[in-house]
Amino acid sequence: MTTFTPLSALAGGALIGLSAVLLMLLEGRIAGISGIAGRLLPPWQAGAGQRLAFVLGLIAAPFTVEAVTGARVLQTVSGNLPLMAGAGLLVGLGTALGSGCTSGHGVCGLARLSPRSLVATLTFMAAGFLTVFITRHVIGG
């Protein structure tokens, strides 16, 4: 179980929003993590260095928080590797079918008032709610 901390959630949301706005303003690109990460795979396209820096920044963020605050950043995902692999494949499939991910649709698409992004966001949020309900109350977790 994780504890909700409003201040860190607000700060994180503001940083995500600022990053999305800056990427759109400076590069004319939507901050969709699946698209950024996917374009790191062959065939390589121009701008791979910027995409790699973006992904490395995502990976470095918890280590940076730990270095700055001294507070240990705890892992909040399952250590069950087969479960995580299956979940990753389902997320990848959903991203491919939905033509984008939570950041592309949920952050950028909704901000642009995209009807397609609204449907995608409602779909992945409902799937998330259902998954949490099933794992916590039906299967028992």
Secondary structure as UniProt FT lines:
FT   HELIX           6..27
FT   HELIX           33..38
FT   TURN            39..40
FT   TURN            46..47
FT   HELIX           48..69
FT   HELIX           81..97
FT   TURN            98..99
FT   HELIX           102..109
FT   HELIX           110..111
FT   TURN            112..113
FT   HELIX           115..133
FT   HELIX           134..138
FT   TURN            139..140
//
